[in-house]
Amino acid sequence: MAKIDLDSLTIEELAALRDNATDKLAEKVAARQAELEAELERLSLYGKPAKKSLAAPAVAKAKKSDEVARKGDEAKEPIAKDPIAKAA
């Protein structure tokens, strides 16, 4: 890709460049999403039908269980005073 001197562009040219980049990114995202959906469709032939919203709740549950585990660890460990303050 050719190097673009952004400092030499006008506001209108910069806005057009931004719009072109946004459009190109949206195209790539749509293409990748289509690839992933096709892959998901192929994988669903081997077992249970996959749900599209399955990933989001799993992440939320993992975060919540990690939080509970951390709270349990905090309760077991004594809270130490600032070691720097004691040394001084």
Helices and strands as residue ranges (DSSP letters): G 6-8, H 11-44, G 52-54, H 55-76, H 83-87
